[in-house]
Amino acid sequence: MDASTVRSDTAGATVPHVVAELGPIWLAIPADEVVELFIPERILALPLAPDGIAGLCHLRGRAAAAIDLRQMFPELGPPPARSPVAVGLESNGGFYALLVDDIEGMAGLDHSGAETAPPTLLGRFANGVHPHGSRTLVRLDVACLLTEAERISGPALTRGDRQSA
């Protein structure tokens, strides 16, 4: 899909979001939270990593904890056969890579027009849904997701003082 097909048609103030496909849903990630979009060369599996942490990947010498929402929410289904795309995010000195299937483009969303996300849809990580044509965009609560990622993985895995995976 090209970015021109993912646009807001609301008249109110809009906030730009990166739209990412993850199984049957489209995630809307606030663009000001996104540091980088990249395709990880490889993901180093960590044998005893908790559910939700796929392992470590790196971007230009910086290690990132790879977050896999499929491990937390099996109803998202199996990943596609192709390599995932990573959405680079930062918080409290840590660097994270949220693994998604694909990037669909950008959308301007009016937060005042959001509906409440059903509790079964990504749990507390969804802070609103936006009907968008025939699809629904699920607005991701990045702060909540990264707080949980740091909690389950521990500061040794998520702090920015490590150099490379």
C-alpha positions in Angstrom: 0.0 0.0 0.0 1.4 3.4 -0.7 1.3 6.2 1.9 -1.2 8.3 -0.1 -3.9 5.8 0.7 -3.4 6.0 4.5 -4.5 9.6 5.3 -6.8 11.2 7.8 -9.9 12.7 6.4 -10.9 14.4 9.7 -11.3 18.2 9.8 -9.9 18.5 13.4 -6.2 18.9 14.5 -4.3 15.8 13.5 -1.2 14.1 15.0 1.0 12.2 12.5 1.3 8.5 13.1 3.4 5.7 11.5 1.0 3.0 10.4 2.3 -0.5 10.8 0.8 -3.9 9.9 0.9 -6.5 12.6 -1.1 -9.6 11.7 -4.7 -8.7 11.3 -4.4 -5.2 12.8 -2.9 -1.9 11.9 -1.0 -0.1 14.6 -0.8 3.7 14.7 2.4 4.7 16.4 2.9 8.4 17.1 5.5 9.6 14.7 7.3 11.8 17.3 8.0 8.6 19.3 9.6 6.8 16.3 13.4 7.1 16.1 14.0 5.0 13.0 12.4 2.4 10.8 14.8 -0.5 9.7 15.0 -4.1 8.7 17.1 -6.0 11.3 19.9 -8.0 9.7 19.4 -10.7 12.3 17.8 -11.1 15.8 20.0 -12.7 18.4 17.7 -15.0 20.3 18.1 -15.0 24.0 17.3 -18.5 25.4 15.8 -17.4 28.7 14.2 -14.1 27.5 10.7 -13.5 28.8 7.6 -13.6 26.5 7.6 -10.4 24.5 11.3 -10.1 24.0 12.4 -11.8 20.8 16.1 -11.1 21.5 18.6 -8.4 20.5 19.2 -6.7 17.2 21.5 -3.8 16.3 21.4 -0.7 14.2 24.7 1.1 13.6 26.4 -0.4 16.6 23.5 0.2 19.0 21.9 -2.8 20.5 18.1 -2.9 20.7 15.8 -5.2 22.7 13.5 -6.6 20.0 9.9 -6.5 21.2 7.6 -9.1 19.7 3.9 -8.5 20.5 3.0 -11.8 18.9 4.6 -13.5 21.9 2.4 -11.6 24.3 -0.8 -11.8 22.1 -0.9 -15.2 20.3 -4.2 -14.2 18.6 -2.1 -12.0 16.3 -1.2 -15.3 14.5 2.2 -16.5 13.2 4.6 -14.1 11.6 4.9 -13.9 7.9 7.7 -15.8 6.2 9.5 -12.6 5.3 11.8 -10.6 7.6 10.1 -8.3 10.1 10.4 -4.5 10.0 11.6 -2.8 13.2 10.2 0.4 14.5 13.0 2.0 16.6 11.9 3.5 19.8 13.8 5.1 22.8 12.9 5.5 26.4 15.0 6.2 29.5 18.2 5.7 27.7 17.1 2.3 26.3 16.8 1.5 22.6 14.0 -0.9 21.4 12.9 -2.4 18.2 9.2 -3.1 17.9 8.9 -5.9 15.3 6.0 -5.5 12.8 5.1 -7.1 9.5 5.2 -4.1 7.3 5.0 -0.3 7.3 1.8 0.9 5.6 2.5 4.6 5.5 1.5 7.7 7.6 -1.8 8.9 8.9 -2.9 12.0 10.6 -5.2 11.1 13.5 -7.5 13.4 15.5 -7.1 12.0 19.0 -10.4 13.6 20.1 -12.2 11.3 17.5 -10.7 8.1 19.0 -13.0 5.3 20.3 -12.0 3.3 23.4 -10.1 0.2 22.5 -11.7 -3.1 23.5 -9.7 -4.6 26.4 -9.0 -7.7 24.4 -7.2 -5.7 21.7 -3.5 -5.5 22.7 -4.6 -5.0 26.3 -3.3 -1.9 28.0 -1.0 -1.1 25.1 -3.9 0.2 23.0 -5.0 3.7 24.0 -7.7 4.2 21.3 -9.0 3.0 18.0 -9.7 5.0 14.9 -12.0 3.8 12.2 -10.2 4.4 8.9 -12.1 3.3 5.8 -12.5 -0.4 5.9 -9.8 -0.8 8.5 -9.4 0.2 12.1 -6.1 1.7 13.4 -5.1 0.8 16.9 -3.2 3.7 18.5 -0.3 2.2 20.5 0.6 3.5 23.9 4.3 3.6 23.4 5.2 4.7 27.0 3.2 1.8 28.4 4.7 -0.7 26.0 8.3 0.5 26.8 7.7 0.5 30.5 6.5 -3.1 30.3 9.5 -4.0 28.0 11.9 -2.6 30.6 10.1 -4.3 33.5 10.1 -7.8 31.9 13.6 -7.7 30.4 15.4 -5.8 33.2 17.7 -2.8 32.9 20.8 -4.9 31.8 19.0 -5.7 28.5 17.4 -2.3 27.8 19.9 0.4 29.0 21.8 2.3 26.3 25.2 1.8 27.8 25.7 -1.5 26.0 27.4 -1.1 22.6 26.3 -3.9 20.3 24.3 -7.1 20.0 
